[in-house]
Amino acid sequence: MGFLFTKRTLQHNCLVHKLVILFIDMSNSNSSTKTILTLGGVAAGALATYWWRKQQQELCAASFEYPAGIALITGASSGIGEAYARKLAAVGYDLMLVARREDRLETLGSELSDDYGVDVQYLAADLSTQVGINKVAKYIRDSGNVSFLVNNAGFGTLTTFEQTKPNLVDKMVKLHVLATAALCRAALPAMIDQQAGFIINVSSVMSYMAEPEHANYCATKAYITTLSESLDREVSPHGVAVQALCPGLTRTEFHQAENFESFDASVYPDVMWQTTDAVVDASLQHLHTKRGGVCIPGPLNQAITSVARYHSIAPFLTTLYQKMTGQVSLQTDSTD
């Protein structure tokens, strides 16, 4: 990630490029000079990168506007998905809400339509099945008007991989990996053709971790984060932004599912938890100022993921969490 960002920075910022060349040319100096040059190079590079990113953020914010069309949100019946539905209805988006629980979708749709005067439709579908994936992907392709896609539906388990029921392993891969990929693939042609569109794929801080009792969850969320980053670099020249949203502990129904019967939320201090509104506000603000890429809401989550990227200390982090809480590590995002 660091290399790719540096490469992109060099392409846009001749100052950084010149600094790199300067310090490479001077690298044959004695060791003390090398140390000074290295520290100076790091500082100068960091300042130049900060300046460039600040300029880019100001440009994005100045030119930001929501593209016309429909916002489709999966896992919309509760949690983060419901928060996206409320926020996007408030800015005038017509909605297509997707989840398994049709009664909740109907209630939420009526409320949003009455409150904001937008057209709200819903589609009951289980995206952990191929039938459900095909159903929603067909709607996106046939509509040709989905300009904002939020892939939010997800679930977790709290058990070792060996003890996880095989059907749950399959369902998680289908929901997090296959459904996310299929819906992105269905939405992108129209967005690219219109030179406008947003995709938000809800991942997790755990996409940067390798945690016991969450092997499949960490792996499938890592796929979402990597896919989103790669897609954003592919499609940003076409006016489309793809964001990987990586929340930490969020107050939703996620931890109330039967797969989390042994989970005790009270062992985690309040400072570690965020509301769904805070998470979605951070996501939309990221779109305003940075467009695509990875969005990690909250300084604590940003610190956790920064440390977690150093895989050599992952065992230490695992032991630390277990000793602090008597349980396993962080759980994230929402159910549908």
C-alpha positions in Angstrom: 0.0 0.0 0.0 2.8 2.4 0.9 4.7 1.7 -2.4 1.5 2.2 -4.4 0.8 5.5 -2.7 4.3 6.7 -3.2 4.2 5.8 -6.8 0.9 7.7 -7.2 2.4 10.6 -5.3 5.4 10.8 -7.6 3.2 10.8 -10.6 1.4 13.9 -9.3 4.1 15.8 -7.4 7.4 16.7 -9.0 8.7 18.1 -5.7 8.6 14.6 -4.2 10.2 13.2 -7.3 13.1 15.7 -7.2 13.6 15.0 -3.5 13.9 11.3 -4.1 16.4 11.8 -6.9 18.4 14.2 -4.8 18.8 11.8 -1.9 19.6 8.8 -4.2 22.4 10.9 -5.8 23.8 11.8 -2.4 23.6 8.2 -1.0 27.3 7.6 -1.5 28.3 10.0 1.3 29.7 8.7 4.6 27.5 7.0 7.2 26.7 10.0 9.4 25.8 12.1 6.4 23.6 9.2 5.2 21.8 9.2 8.4 21.1 12.9 8.3 20.1 12.7 4.7 17.8 9.8 5.4 16.0 11.6 8.2 15.8 14.8 6.2 14.5 12.9 3.2 11.8 11.3 5.3 10.8 14.6 6.8 10.8 16.4 3.5 8.9 13.6 1.8 6.3 13.6 4.5 5.8 17.3 4.3 5.5 17.2 0.5 3.1 14.3 0.7 1.0 16.1 3.3 0.9 19.2 1.1 -0.1 17.2 -2.0 -2.9 15.3 -0.1 -4.2 18.6 1.3 -4.4 20.1 -2.2 -6.2 17.0 -3.5 -8.7 17.1 -0.6 -9.5 20.7 -1.2 -10.0 20.0 -4.9 -12.3 17.1 -4.2 -14.4 19.0 -1.7 -14.8 22.0 -4.0 -16.0 19.8 -6.9 -18.0 17.3 -5.0 -21.6 16.5 -5.9 -23.7 13.4 -5.6 -24.4 11.8 -9.0 -28.0 11.6 -10.2 -29.6 8.2 -10.0 -30.6 5.5 -7.5 -28.8 4.5 -4.3 -28.9 0.7 -3.7 -28.0 -0.4 -0.2 -27.6 -4.0 1.0 -28.1 -5.0 4.6 -30.4 -2.0 4.8 -32.9 -3.3 7.4 -30.7 -2.3 10.4 -27.4 -1.0 11.6 -25.0 0.7 9.2 -27.1 -0.1 6.2 -30.1 1.6 7.7 -28.0 4.6 8.6 -26.8 4.9 5.0 -30.5 4.8 3.9 -31.4 7.6 6.2 -28.4 9.8 5.2 -28.8 9.3 1.5 -32.6 9.9 1.6 -31.9 13.1 3.4 -29.8 14.4 0.5 -32.5 13.4 -2.0 -31.6 10.0 -3.3 -34.3 7.6 -4.5 -33.5 4.3 -2.8 -33.5 0.6 -3.5 -33.2 -1.2 -0.1 -32.0 -4.8 -0.1 -32.1 -7.3 2.9 -33.7 -10.6 3.9 -36.2 -9.1 6.3 -39.0 -7.8 4.0 -41.2 -6.5 6.9 -38.4 -4.2 8.1 -37.7 -3.0 4.6 -41.3 -2.1 4.1 -41.5 -0.2 7.3 -38.2 1.7 6.7 -39.2 2.5 3.1 -42.5 4.0 4.1 -40.9 6.1 6.8 -38.2 7.5 4.5 -40.6 8.2 1.7 -42.9 10.2 4.1 -40.0 12.0 5.8 -38.0 13.0 2.7 -40.4 12.7 -0.2 -38.1 10.3 -2.1 -39.1 7.1 -4.0 -38.1 4.0 -1.9 -38.3 0.5 -3.3 -37.2 -2.7 -1.7 -36.0 -6.1 -2.7 -36.0 -9.0 -0.3 -33.0 -11.2 -1.1 -30.5 -13.4 0.7 -27.1 -12.4 -0.7 -25.4 -15.5 0.9 -27.1 -17.5 -1.9 -26.5 -17.5 -5.6 -30.2 -16.9 -6.2 -30.1 -13.8 -4.1 -26.9 -12.5 -5.7 -28.3 -13.0 -9.2 -31.6 -11.3 -8.3 -29.9 -8.1 -7.1 -27.3 -8.1 -9.8 -30.0 -8.4 -12.5 -31.9 -5.4 -11.0 -28.7 -3.3 -11.1 -28.0 -4.2 -14.7 -31.5 -3.8 -15.9 -31.9 -0.4 -14.1 -28.8 1.1 -15.5 -29.4 3.9 -13.0 -27.7 2.8 -9.8 -25.2 5.6 -9.2 -24.5 4.9 -5.5 -24.0 1.3 -4.4 -23.4 0.4 -0.7 -22.4 -3.3 -0.2 -23.0 -3.5 3.5 -24.7 -6.9 4.2 -22.5 -9.1 6.4 -22.2 -11.4 9.4 -19.6 -12.9 11.7 -19.0 -16.0 13.7 -17.3 -16.5 17.1 -15.6 -19.9 16.9 -12.5 -21.6 15.5 -12.4 -22.4 11.8 -12.3 -26.1 12.5 -15.5 -25.9 14.6 -17.4 -23.5 12.3 -20.2 -25.2 10.5 -19.3 -25.8 6.8 -22.5 -24.1 5.6 -21.5 -20.9 7.6 -18.1 -20.9 6.0 -19.7 -21.1 2.5 -22.3 -18.5 3.3 -19.7 -16.0 4.6 -17.6 -16.4 1.4 -20.7 -16.0 -0.8 -21.9 -12.9 1.1 -18.7 -11.0 1.7 -16.7 -12.1 -1.4 -19.0 -13.3 -4.2 -21.9 -10.9 -3.6 -19.6 -7.9 -3.2 -17.7 -8.7 -6.4 -20.9 -9.5 -8.4 -22.7 -6.3 -7.4 -19.7 -4.1 -8.1 -19.3 -5.8 -11.5 -23.0 -5.2 -12.3 -22.9 -1.5 -11.3 -19.6 -0.4 -12.9 -20.4 -0.4 -16.6 -23.2 2.2 -16.2 -21.2 4.3 -13.8 -18.2 4.3 -16.1 -20.4 5.1 -19.1 -21.9 8.1 -17.2 -18.5 9.1 -15.8 -19.9 9.3 -12.3 -20.7 6.9 -9.4 -19.9 5.9 -5.9 -19.4 2.4 -4.5 -18.9 1.8 -0.7 -17.9 -1.7 0.3 -18.3 -2.1 4.1 -15.2 -4.0 5.3 -13.7 -4.0 8.8 -10.7 -3.0 10.8 -10.2 -6.8 11.1 -9.4 -6.9 7.4 -5.9 -5.8 8.6 -5.7 -8.5 11.2 -5.2 -12.3 11.5 -7.2 -13.3 14.5 -8.0 -16.7 16.0 -11.7 -17.6 16.0 -12.2 -15.1 13.1 -10.2 -16.7 10.3 -12.9 -16.6 7.7 -14.1 -13.2 8.7 -10.7 -11.6 8.6 -9.9 -13.3 5.2 -13.2 -12.3 3.5 -13.0 -8.7 4.9 -9.4 -8.5 3.6 -10.7 -9.4 0.2 -13.3 -6.5 0.4 -10.6 -4.0 1.4 -8.1 -5.1 -1.3 -10.8 -5.3 -4.0 -12.0 -1.8 -3.2 -8.6 -0.2 -3.2 -7.7 -1.9 -6.5 -11.0 -1.0 -8.1 -10.7 2.6 -7.0 -7.4 2.9 -8.8 -8.9 1.3 -11.9 -12.0 3.4 -12.2 -11.1 6.8 -10.7 -10.0 8.1 -14.1 -13.6 7.5 -15.2 -15.2 9.6 -12.5 -16.1 6.7 -10.3 -14.9 6.3 -6.6 -14.7 3.1 -4.7 -14.4 3.2 -0.9 -13.5 0.5 1.6 -15.2 1.4 4.9 -13.4 -0.2 7.8 -15.3 0.4 11.0 -14.3 -1.0 14.4 -16.7 -1.8 17.2 -20.1 -0.4 16.2 -23.4 -0.5 18.1 -25.6 -2.5 15.8 -27.5 -5.9 16.0 -24.3 -7.6 14.7 -23.3 -8.9 18.2 -26.8 -10.0 19.1 -27.0 -12.7 16.4 -27.0 -16.3 17.7 -23.4 -16.7 16.4 -22.3 -14.4 19.1 -24.0 -15.9 22.2 -20.8 -15.9 24.2 -19.8 -12.3 23.3 -19.9 -9.9 26.2 -19.9 -6.3 24.8 -19.5 -4.9 28.4 -15.9 -5.8 28.6 -15.1 -3.2 25.9 -15.0 0.4 27.2 -17.3 2.9 25.7 -14.5 4.8 24.0 -14.0 1.8 21.7 -17.6 1.9 20.4 -19.0 4.1 17.7 -22.6 4.7 16.6 -23.8 3.9 13.1 -24.4 7.6 12.5 -20.7 8.4 13.4 -19.5 5.6 11.1 -21.6 6.7 8.1 -20.9 10.4 8.6 -17.2 9.6 8.5 -17.7 7.6 5.3 -19.6 10.3 3.5 -17.1 13.0 4.7 -14.3 10.8 3.2 -16.2 10.8 -0.1 -16.4 14.6 0.0 -12.7 15.2 0.8 -10.9 12.1 -0.6 -13.4 10.3 -2.7 -12.3 6.6 -2.9 -9.7 4.5 -1.0 -9.9 3.3 2.6 -11.9 5.0 5.2 -11.3 4.1 8.8 -13.6 6.0 11.1 -12.2 7.4 14.4 -8.6 7.9 15.6 -8.7 4.8 17.8 -9.5 2.5 14.9 -6.9 4.3 12.7 -4.3 3.6 15.4 -5.3 0.0 15.7 -5.1 -0.7 12.0 -1.8 1.2 11.7 -0.3 -1.1 14.3 -2.0 -4.2 12.9 -0.4 -3.8 9.5 2.9 -4.8 11.1 2.1 -8.5 11.0 5.2 -9.4 13.1 3.5 -8.1 16.2 0.1 -9.7 15.5 0.6 -12.5 18.0 1.4 -9.9 20.7 -1.7 -8.0 19.9 -3.8 -11.1 20.0 -2.4 -12.0 23.4 -2.9 -8.5 24.7 -6.6 -8.4 23.6 -7.2 -11.8 25.2 -5.6 -10.8 28.5 -7.5 -7.4 28.6 -10.9 -8.8 27.8 -10.8 -12.5 28.5 -12.2 -12.9 25.0 -11.1 -12.6 21.4 -10.5 -9.5 19.4 -12.7 -6.9 17.7 -16.0 -7.6 15.9 -17.4 -5.1 13.4 -20.1 -4.0 11.0 -23.7 -4.9 10.7 -26.2 -7.6 9.9 -29.0 -7.4 7.3 
